[in-house]
């Protein structure tokens, strides 16, 4: 048996030892049974580099071994210092700060600063940051004209995809992504204008005239004003709604390498402008398996309708005839910490807007599911989508607006991930490999002979 040299020197692990007490190397030994050759692959941060597999070949003409991982179920595509998740323990932290503390003490714009700049701002920095975002909330009048060109019943999420992408045509210097000054102003513009575009899409969907930003209001209050202002001279949002919405934005701000963040990074890896990269994230969020999950949870509660129907519904889930929406998560194998937080703000919203008749159904459904070993053994705990839909419904939003609300909060995370990727020397243009399964070496058949 021949032995292939390790790709890089193996490092010693802390606290691990072999039977003789010597420190065990941080490597993975692999034997290719096709050739009898053994390989020693370095392990770093609990991972083996996929490119290290390329040396494993049957002969010199062989391309080399690849990793096959549909949907990236077990592939780390980047290094990131933005968001930490421990799904088994139900932990979510941004730059090391627990989501519970951020929602209790911080604001969305402060969290956005934290995500994008890597640290909490000083009072002076936060004031300047908020002022910069506030004065950039207006969009060019041609953007408004562009949005008015959509059909009267256009999906607001489709409008958001198009209008965010269109911003790149209004700021042609945005493609200078390696110039820090240029990058900084695009970041401000994206954070400032996303609520404006979202509110315009809502008003368009409702057949109402667009409302311009009111820079006397805070971030969440201004958004509520652009959505709901009618004939009053000055819209004054209820502080309870402002706070609940601000917390929702924080809860959606970033969630590691989810589908939309992966889309932003993949498109951004081409070195396109940030508006186009973020538009890709909005498009990914448009899908019902991502941004539309809270709509599915609300639809489920509406279908159950009454508390008395819950036992039969849960039996239907066990029999495979129903789906328990808003429970379970690809990452969390414990109670989603975001669900615990948003549950606290339901009462505040209902005090202002009236209690949803579905709240009793949701509360009892959660109780029964968590008391049932069938669901807990499968790690099916409520996630953030289970209760956020009830808040959006209480705010009078059509279900088509639910992912739009998600997009507003997630914008800060997309920007932070995009900025981190631009500065990462290891990142190249995203270009996955494939396993080809089609025909080969066919001869062309003339049209007349087919």
RODO-2510 file (C-alpha; in nm, 4 decimals, decimal comma):
residues 450
     n   res          X          Y          Z
     1     x     0,0000     0,0000     0,0000
     2     x     0,1369     0,3398    -0,0965
     3     x     0,0856     0,6486     0,1147
     4     x     0,0101     0,9905    -0,0299
     5     x     0,1709     1,2848     0,1488
     6     x    -0,0766     1,5024     0,3424
     7     x    -0,1701     1,8256     0,1663
     8     x    -0,0540     2,0362     0,4566
     9     x     0,1159     1,9687     0,7868
    10     x    -0,1223     1,8207     1,0406
    11     x    -0,1804     2,0283     1,3523
    12     x    -0,2154     1,8893     1,7012
    13     x    -0,5518     1,8968     1,8694
    14     x    -0,6023     2,0404     2,2170
    15     x    -0,7179     1,7957     2,4798
    16     x    -0,7281     1,4883     2,2522
    17     x    -0,4779     1,2082     2,2838
    18     x    -0,4154     0,8556     2,1587
    19     x    -0,3805     0,5460     2,3770
    20     x    -0,0204     0,6362     2,4602
    21     x    -0,1056     0,9869     2,5764
    22     x     0,0347     1,1614     2,2673
    23     x    -0,1710     1,4399     2,1082
    24     x    -0,3750     1,3159     1,8136
    25     x    -0,3297     1,5037     1,4844
    26     x    -0,6215     1,7032     1,3430
    27     x    -0,6394     1,4984     1,0245
    28     x    -0,8686     1,2534     0,8518
    29     x    -0,7150     0,9333     0,7181
    30     x    -0,8813     0,8066     0,4012
    31     x    -0,8133     0,4838     0,2112
    32     x    -0,9265     0,4725    -0,1507
    33     x    -1,0264     0,1090    -0,1906
    34     x    -1,0156     0,1461    -0,5692
    35     x    -0,6404     0,1944    -0,5636
    36     x    -0,5326     0,1005    -0,2123
    37     x    -0,3820     0,4469    -0,1690
    38     x    -0,4191     0,6206     0,1675
    39     x    -0,4522     0,9950     0,2165
    40     x    -0,4307     1,2212     0,5171
    41     x    -0,6547     1,5268     0,4923
    42     x    -0,6225     1,8246     0,7305
    43     x    -0,9237     1,9016     0,9501
    44     x    -0,9802     2,2681     1,0310
    45     x    -1,2790     2,4083     1,2203
    46     x    -1,4486     2,0720     1,1956
    47     x    -1,4298     2,0672     0,8156
    48     x    -1,2324     1,9060     0,5374
    49     x    -1,1754     2,1222     0,2313
    50     x    -1,3557     1,9821    -0,0709
    51     x    -1,0591     2,0720    -0,2923
    52     x    -0,8426     1,8417    -0,0803
    53     x    -1,0461     1,5541    -0,2233
    54     x    -0,9266     1,6364    -0,5752
    55     x    -0,5934     1,4620    -0,5157
    56     x    -0,7775     1,1319    -0,4753
    57     x    -0,7595     0,9839    -0,8252
    58     x    -0,7568     0,6431    -0,9899
    59     x    -0,4932     0,7639    -1,2392
    60     x    -0,3388     1,0869    -1,3669
    61     x    -0,6186     1,1414    -1,6201
    62     x    -0,8864     1,1191    -1,3521
    63     x    -1,0444     1,4558    -1,2615
    64     x    -1,0317     1,3675    -0,8925
    65     x    -1,2887     1,3027    -0,6237
    66     x    -1,5691     1,5556    -0,5712
    67     x    -1,8184     1,6007    -0,2897
    68     x    -2,1863     1,5625    -0,3877
    69     x    -2,4151     1,7635    -0,1610
    70     x    -2,7566     1,8613    -0,3045
    71     x    -2,9022     2,1675    -0,1290
    72     x    -2,5758     2,2190     0,0666
    73     x    -2,7020     2,0022     0,3517
    74     x    -2,3517     1,9554     0,4908
    75     x    -2,1305     2,2054     0,3081
    76     x    -1,9761     2,5224     0,4520
    77     x    -1,9387     2,7664     0,1633
    78     x    -1,7747     3,0522     0,3523
    79     x    -1,6233     3,1724     0,6768
    80     x    -1,8388     3,4285     0,8520
    81     x    -1,8264     3,6221     1,1786
    82     x    -2,1764     3,7694     1,1485
    83     x    -2,4270     3,5213     1,2915
    84     x    -2,3857     3,2159     1,5134
    85     x    -2,6579     2,9523     1,5433
    86     x    -2,6627     2,6445     1,7646
    87     x    -2,9752     2,4721     1,6405
    88     x    -2,9683     2,1964     1,9020
    89     x    -2,9532     2,4439     2,1900
    90     x    -3,1831     2,7041     2,0304
    91     x    -2,9165     2,9774     2,0308
    92     x    -2,9027     3,2714     1,7897
    93     x    -2,6352     3,5403     1,8259
    94     x    -2,5337     3,8353     1,6077
    95     x    -2,1626     3,9219     1,6362
    96     x    -2,1694     3,7330     1,9680
    97     x    -2,4708     3,9163     2,1160
    98     x    -2,7742     3,6978     2,2053
    99     x    -3,0859     3,7760     2,0041
   100     x    -3,2827     3,8010     2,3306
   101     x    -3,0669     4,0925     2,4539
   102     x    -3,0750     4,2707     2,1194
   103     x    -3,4548     4,2539     2,1019
   104     x    -3,4902     4,3757     2,4596
   105     x    -3,2399     4,6615     2,4579
   106     x    -3,1592     4,7540     2,0975
   107     x    -3,3317     4,8858     1,7855
   108     x    -3,3316     4,7532     1,4331
   109     x    -3,1025     5,0256     1,2991
   110     x    -2,8539     4,9662     1,5818
   111     x    -2,8578     4,5926     1,5042
   112     x    -2,8084     4,6763     1,1361
   113     x    -2,5003     4,8795     1,2311
   114     x    -2,3746     4,5872     1,4399
   115     x    -2,4205     4,3366     1,1586
   116     x    -2,2655     4,5539     0,8894
   117     x    -1,9809     4,7129     1,0861
   118     x    -1,9002     4,4308     1,3250
   119     x    -1,9550     4,6143     1,6544
   120     x    -2,2121     4,8152     1,8452
   121     x    -2,1960     5,1895     1,7696
   122     x    -2,1234     5,4699     2,0111
   123     x    -2,4025     5,7192     2,0700
   124     x    -2,2436     5,9622     1,8230
   125     x    -2,2003     5,6913     1,5603
   126     x    -2,5579     5,5681     1,6035
   127     x    -2,6997     5,9194     1,5743
   128     x    -2,5051     5,9803     1,2555
   129     x    -2,6038     5,6398     1,1171
   130     x    -2,9752     5,7021     1,1790
   131     x    -2,9540     6,0528     1,0333
   132     x    -2,7852     5,9218     0,7159
   133     x    -3,0488     5,6535     0,6653
   134     x    -3,3338     5,8951     0,7394
   135     x    -3,2315     6,1511     0,4754
   136     x    -3,2037     5,8804     0,2081
   137     x    -3,5529     5,7327     0,2468
   138     x    -3,6910     5,9119    -0,0606
   139     x    -3,6609     5,7452    -0,4016
   140     x    -3,6253     5,9109    -0,7405
   141     x    -3,9608     6,0047    -0,8939
   142     x    -3,8816     5,7786    -1,1878
   143     x    -3,8766     5,4832    -0,9458
   144     x    -4,2318     5,5708    -0,8456
   145     x    -4,3294     5,5933    -1,2129
   146     x    -4,1653     5,2567    -1,2736
   147     x    -4,3683     5,0947    -0,9949
   148     x    -4,6905     5,2534    -1,1134
   149     x    -4,6411     5,0695    -1,4432
   150     x    -4,7205     4,7343    -1,2829
   151     x    -5,0644     4,5780    -1,3127
   152     x    -5,3117     4,6812    -1,0452
   153     x    -5,2978     4,3335    -0,8889
   154     x    -4,9225     4,2786    -0,9162
   155     x    -4,7738     4,0752    -0,6328
   156     x    -4,5910     4,3198    -0,4042
   157     x    -4,2973     4,0804    -0,3738
   158     x    -4,2566     4,0748    -0,7520
   159     x    -4,2642     4,4540    -0,7499
   160     x    -3,9968     4,4593    -0,4800
   161     x    -3,7663     4,2267    -0,6760
   162     x    -3,7913     4,4500    -0,9809
   163     x    -3,7654     4,7857    -0,8039
   164     x    -3,4645     4,6883    -0,5898
   165     x    -3,2838     4,5678    -0,9018
   166     x    -3,3839     4,8860    -1,0839
   167     x    -3,2043     5,0987    -0,8233
   168     x    -2,8747     4,9917    -0,9816
   169     x    -2,9674     5,1951    -1,2898
   170     x    -3,0144     5,5069    -1,0769
   171     x    -2,6740     5,4719    -0,9102
   172     x    -2,4386     5,3540    -1,1873
   173     x    -2,1283     5,3995    -0,9706
   174     x    -2,2599     5,1267    -0,7368
   175     x    -2,0572     4,8669    -0,9283
   176     x    -1,7360     5,0123    -0,7785
   177     x    -1,7684     4,7625    -0,4996
   178     x    -1,4028     4,7777    -0,3913
   179     x    -1,4168     5,1510    -0,3175
   180     x    -1,5109     5,1862     0,0481
   181     x    -1,6706     5,5297     0,0089
   182     x    -1,8939     5,4100    -0,2752
   183     x    -1,9846     5,0926    -0,0869
   184     x    -2,0833     5,2894     0,2219
   185     x    -2,3386     5,5095     0,0447
   186     x    -2,5011     5,2126    -0,1313
   187     x    -2,5426     5,0415     0,2055
   188     x    -2,7163     5,3509     0,3445
   189     x    -2,9391     5,3750     0,0378
   190     x    -3,0458     5,0118     0,0521
   191     x    -3,1396     5,0285     0,4201
   192     x    -3,3189     5,3604     0,3711
   193     x    -3,5122     5,2847     0,0539
   194     x    -3,6236     4,9254     0,1134
   195     x    -3,9171     5,0280     0,3409
   196     x    -4,0173     5,2957     0,0901
   197     x    -4,0251     5,0479    -0,1979
   198     x    -4,2113     4,7973     0,0178
   199     x    -4,4728     5,0530     0,1214
   200     x    -4,5182     5,1682    -0,2390
   201     x    -4,5767     4,8055    -0,3413
   202     x    -4,8367     4,7704    -0,0644
   203     x    -5,0214     5,0883    -0,1611
   204     x    -5,0161     4,9821    -0,5270
   205     x    -5,1650     4,6456    -0,4331
   206     x    -5,4360     4,8213    -0,2305
   207     x    -5,5164     5,0651    -0,5123
   208     x    -5,4152     5,3638    -0,3015
   209     x    -5,1869     5,6603    -0,3803
   210     x    -4,8271     5,6280    -0,2695
   211     x    -4,7258     5,8073     0,0507
   212     x    -4,3869     5,9756     0,0737
   213     x    -4,1574     5,9177     0,3730
   214     x    -4,1969     6,1278     0,6850
   215     x    -3,8500     6,1834     0,8232
   216     x    -3,9852     6,3048     1,1556
   217     x    -4,0745     5,9427     1,2362
   218     x    -3,8427     5,6587     1,3297
   219     x    -3,7649     5,3690     1,0957
   220     x    -4,0612     5,1483     1,1858
   221     x    -4,2987     5,4400     1,2387
   222     x    -4,2154     5,5887     0,9004
   223     x    -4,2886     5,2569     0,7341
   224     x    -4,6252     5,2321     0,9115
   225     x    -4,7020     5,5860     0,7975
   226     x    -4,6202     5,5125     0,4342
   227     x    -4,8526     5,2122     0,4485
   228     x    -5,1475     5,3491     0,6437
   229     x    -5,1578     5,7310     0,6173
   230     x    -5,4828     5,8458     0,4588
   231     x    -5,6254     6,1974     0,4874
   232     x    -5,4722     6,3022     0,8201
   233     x    -5,2191     6,5847     0,8026
   234     x    -4,9762     6,3994     1,0288
   235     x    -4,9698     6,0252     1,0843
   236     x    -4,8863     5,9255     1,4415
   237     x    -4,8108     5,5542     1,4720
   238     x    -4,8946     5,3740     1,7941
   239     x    -4,5676     5,3167     1,9847
   240     x    -4,6701     4,9585     2,0606
   241     x    -4,6983     4,8806     1,6906
   242     x    -4,3708     5,0613     1,6227
   243     x    -4,1879     4,8528     1,8795
   244     x    -4,3417     4,5220     1,7727
   245     x    -4,2504     4,5916     1,4104
   246     x    -3,8979     4,6993     1,5048
   247     x    -3,8502     4,3733     1,6964
   248     x    -3,9800     4,1758     1,3990
   249     x    -3,7193     4,3469     1,1802
   250     x    -3,4486     4,2511     1,4322
   251     x    -3,5670     3,8900     1,4399
   252     x    -3,5483     3,8681     1,0612
   253     x    -3,2232     4,0648     1,0256
   254     x    -2,9886     3,7732     0,9591
   255     x    -2,9969     3,3979     0,9895
   256     x    -2,6642     3,2667     0,8687
   257     x    -2,6418     3,0962     0,5254
   258     x    -3,0103     3,0556     0,4381
   259     x    -3,1411     3,0327     0,0815
   260     x    -3,1723     3,4075     0,0194
   261     x    -2,8373     3,4894     0,1807
   262     x    -2,6750     3,2197    -0,0304
   263     x    -2,8365     3,3815    -0,3359
   264     x    -2,6943     3,7225    -0,2403
   265     x    -2,3474     3,5759    -0,1944
   266     x    -2,3633     3,3702    -0,5153
   267     x    -2,4773     3,6605    -0,7316
   268     x    -2,2513     3,9028    -0,5449
   269     x    -1,9524     3,6784    -0,6164
   270     x    -1,9701     3,7959    -0,9776
   271     x    -1,8786     4,1431    -0,8408
   272     x    -2,2086     4,2898    -0,9505
   273     x    -2,3475     4,5969    -0,7706
   274     x    -2,5163     4,5397    -0,4305
   275     x    -2,8644     4,6309    -0,5577
   276     x    -2,8578     4,3430    -0,8056
   277     x    -2,7172     4,1066    -0,5429
   278     x    -2,9863     4,2029    -0,2903
   279     x    -3,2540     4,1728    -0,5611
   280     x    -3,1429     3,8091    -0,5933
   281     x    -3,2008     3,7685    -0,2212
   282     x    -3,5498     3,9173    -0,2526
   283     x    -3,6229     3,6769    -0,5394
   284     x    -3,5145     3,3791    -0,3269
   285     x    -3,7295     3,5041    -0,0400
   286     x    -4,0265     3,5158    -0,2797
   287     x    -4,0468     3,1356    -0,2703
   288     x    -4,3109     2,9740    -0,0465
   289     x    -4,0502     2,7491     0,1183
   290     x    -3,8588     3,0548     0,2423
   291     x    -4,0328     3,3906     0,2812
   292     x    -4,3813     3,2472     0,2381
   293     x    -4,3614     3,0101     0,5338
   294     x    -4,5566     3,2381     0,7691
   295     x    -4,8360     3,2600     0,5120
   296     x    -4,8571     2,8805     0,5108
   297     x    -4,8758     2,8777     0,8912
   298     x    -5,1586     3,1327     0,8886
   299     x    -5,3470     2,9348     0,6214
   300     x    -5,3171     2,6258     0,8398
   301     x    -5,4650     2,8065     1,1415
   302     x    -5,7501     2,9368     0,9264
   303     x    -5,8201     2,5849     0,8036
   304     x    -5,8260     2,4453     1,1591
   305     x    -6,0624     2,7337     1,2439
   306     x    -6,1610     2,6242     1,5969
   307     x    -5,9857     2,4815     1,9011
   308     x    -6,2192     2,1806     1,8923
   309     x    -6,0777     2,0817     1,5540
   310     x    -5,7172     2,0579     1,6737
   311     x    -5,7193     1,6896     1,7849
   312     x    -5,8480     1,5721     1,4467
   313     x    -5,5965     1,7959     1,2680
   314     x    -5,3028     1,6571     1,4659
   315     x    -5,4196     1,3038     1,3957
   316     x    -5,4278     1,3985     1,0290
   317     x    -5,0677     1,5173     1,0566
   318     x    -4,9624     1,1868     1,2096
   319     x    -5,1419     0,9983     0,9334
   320     x    -4,9639     1,2022     0,6689
   321     x    -5,2808     1,3755     0,5493
   322     x    -5,1952     1,7193     0,6917
   323     x    -4,8802     1,9290     0,7344
   324     x    -4,7920     2,1079     1,0571
   325     x    -4,6791     2,4459     0,9249
   326     x    -4,4763     2,6849     1,1402
   327     x    -4,3197     2,3967     1,3324
   328     x    -3,9720     2,2584     1,2788
   329     x    -3,6734     2,4181     1,1106
   330     x    -3,3834     2,3097     0,8920
   331     x    -3,1399     2,4482     1,1522
   332     x    -3,3244     2,4487     1,4864
   333     x    -3,3799     2,1155     1,6606
   334     x    -3,5126     2,3014     1,9612
   335     x    -3,7592     2,5851     2,0226
   336     x    -3,6756     2,8676     1,7799
   337     x    -3,5596     3,1540     2,0083
   338     x    -3,7217     3,4037     1,7717
   339     x    -4,0623     3,2428     1,8266
   340     x    -4,0355     3,2910     2,2044
   341     x    -3,9577     3,6601     2,1560
   342     x    -4,2280     3,7460     1,9040
   343     x    -4,4880     3,5661     2,1157
   344     x    -4,4375     3,8355     2,3825
   345     x    -4,5413     4,1135     2,1437
   346     x    -4,8688     3,9587     2,0261
   347     x    -5,0662     4,1075     2,3149
   348     x    -4,9345     4,4586     2,2437
   349     x    -5,0378     4,4355     1,8792
   350     x    -5,3787     4,2919     1,9642
   351     x    -5,4386     4,5696     2,2185
   352     x    -5,4162     4,8171     1,9325
   353     x    -5,5627     4,6201     1,6425
   354     x    -5,7940     4,3755     1,8181
   355     x    -5,7340     4,0143     1,9103
   356     x    -5,7077     3,7657     1,6268
   357     x    -5,9643     3,4854     1,6550
   358     x    -5,6841     3,2515     1,5508
   359     x    -5,4709     3,3239     1,8593
   360     x    -5,6591     3,0716     2,0723
   361     x    -5,6161     2,8129     1,7977
   362     x    -5,2429     2,8854     1,7726
   363     x    -5,1913     2,8739     2,1501
   364     x    -5,3773     2,5469     2,1935
   365     x    -5,2117     2,3912     1,8884
   366     x    -4,8678     2,4752     2,0287
   367     x    -4,9598     2,3362     2,3707
   368     x    -5,0924     2,0075     2,2344
   369     x    -4,8045     1,9596     1,9927
   370     x    -4,5453     2,0191     2,2644
   371     x    -4,7241     1,7726     2,4916
   372     x    -4,7168     1,5049     2,2224
   373     x    -4,4080     1,2842     2,1990
   374     x    -4,4815     1,2284     1,8298
   375     x    -4,3859     1,5901     1,7556
   376     x    -4,1219     1,6549     2,0214
   377     x    -3,9332     1,3366     1,9329
   378     x    -3,9152     1,4695     1,5771
   379     x    -3,7857     1,8063     1,7033
   380     x    -4,0965     1,9849     1,5766
   381     x    -4,1057     2,3041     1,7815
   382     x    -4,2661     2,6370     1,6829
   383     x    -4,0516     2,8625     1,4644
   384     x    -4,0687     3,2358     1,4010
   385     x    -4,3199     3,1920     1,1178
   386     x    -4,5809     3,0412     1,3484
   387     x    -4,6615     3,3703     1,5225
   388     x    -4,5329     3,6398     1,2859
   389     x    -4,8202     3,5750     1,0463
   390     x    -5,0697     3,6570     1,3223
   391     x    -4,9029     3,9944     1,3756
   392     x    -4,9042     4,0736     1,0046
   393     x    -5,2685     3,9742     0,9836
   394     x    -5,3491     4,2000     1,2800
   395     x    -5,1769     4,4866     1,0981
   396     x    -5,4237     4,4397     0,8139
   397     x    -5,1666     4,3128     0,5650
   398     x    -5,2618     4,0820     0,2791
   399     x    -5,0679     3,7547     0,2854
   400     x    -4,8776     3,8619    -0,0269
   401     x    -4,7105     4,1294     0,1892
   402     x    -4,5773     3,8843     0,4481
   403     x    -4,2492     3,8075     0,2658
   404     x    -4,2111     4,1786     0,1881
   405     x    -4,2015     4,2475     0,5630
   406     x    -3,9429     3,9718     0,5958
   407     x    -3,7323     4,1357     0,3215
   408     x    -3,7182     4,4723     0,4976
   409     x    -3,5603     4,3209     0,8069
   410     x    -3,3366     4,0792     0,6179
   411     x    -3,1839     4,3609     0,4101
   412     x    -2,9311     4,4417     0,6832
   413     x    -2,8186     4,0797     0,6947
   414     x    -2,7914     4,0543     0,3173
   415     x    -2,5786     4,3691     0,3099
   416     x    -2,3558     4,2464     0,5933
   417     x    -2,3046     3,9107     0,4207
   418     x    -2,2372     4,0796     0,0852
   419     x    -1,9863     4,3194     0,2403
   420     x    -1,8089     4,0352     0,4207
   421     x    -1,7894     3,8347     0,0988
   422     x    -1,6432     4,1274    -0,0979
   423     x    -1,3621     4,1565     0,1561
   424     x    -1,2929     3,7820     0,1761
   425     x    -0,9766     3,6938    -0,0185
   426     x    -1,0804     3,3271    -0,0333
   427     x    -1,4034     3,3973    -0,2180
   428     x    -1,4188     3,3515    -0,5943
   429     x    -1,7079     3,3507    -0,8367
   430     x    -1,9541     3,0837    -0,7242
   431     x    -1,9434     2,7944    -0,9689
   432     x    -2,0597     2,4550    -0,8358
   433     x    -1,9671     2,1324    -1,0122
   434     x    -2,2190     1,8827    -1,1436
   435     x    -2,2534     1,5098    -1,1995
   436     x    -2,3406     1,4740    -1,5651
   437     x    -2,6099     1,2102    -1,6261
   438     x    -2,7016     1,2729    -1,9901
   439     x    -2,6095     1,1177    -2,3265
   440     x    -2,2680     1,1622    -2,4879
   441     x    -2,1085     1,1470    -2,8344
   442     x    -2,4353     1,1455    -3,0303
   443     x    -2,4332     1,2262    -3,4027
   444     x    -2,6532     1,5089    -3,5245
   445     x    -2,9639     1,3885    -3,7110
   446     x    -3,0886     1,6165    -3,9914
   447     x    -3,4341     1,7581    -3,9326
   448     x    -3,5860     1,5692    -4,2265
   449     x    -3,4638     1,2346    -4,0880
   450     x    -3,6066     1,2676    -3,7352
***
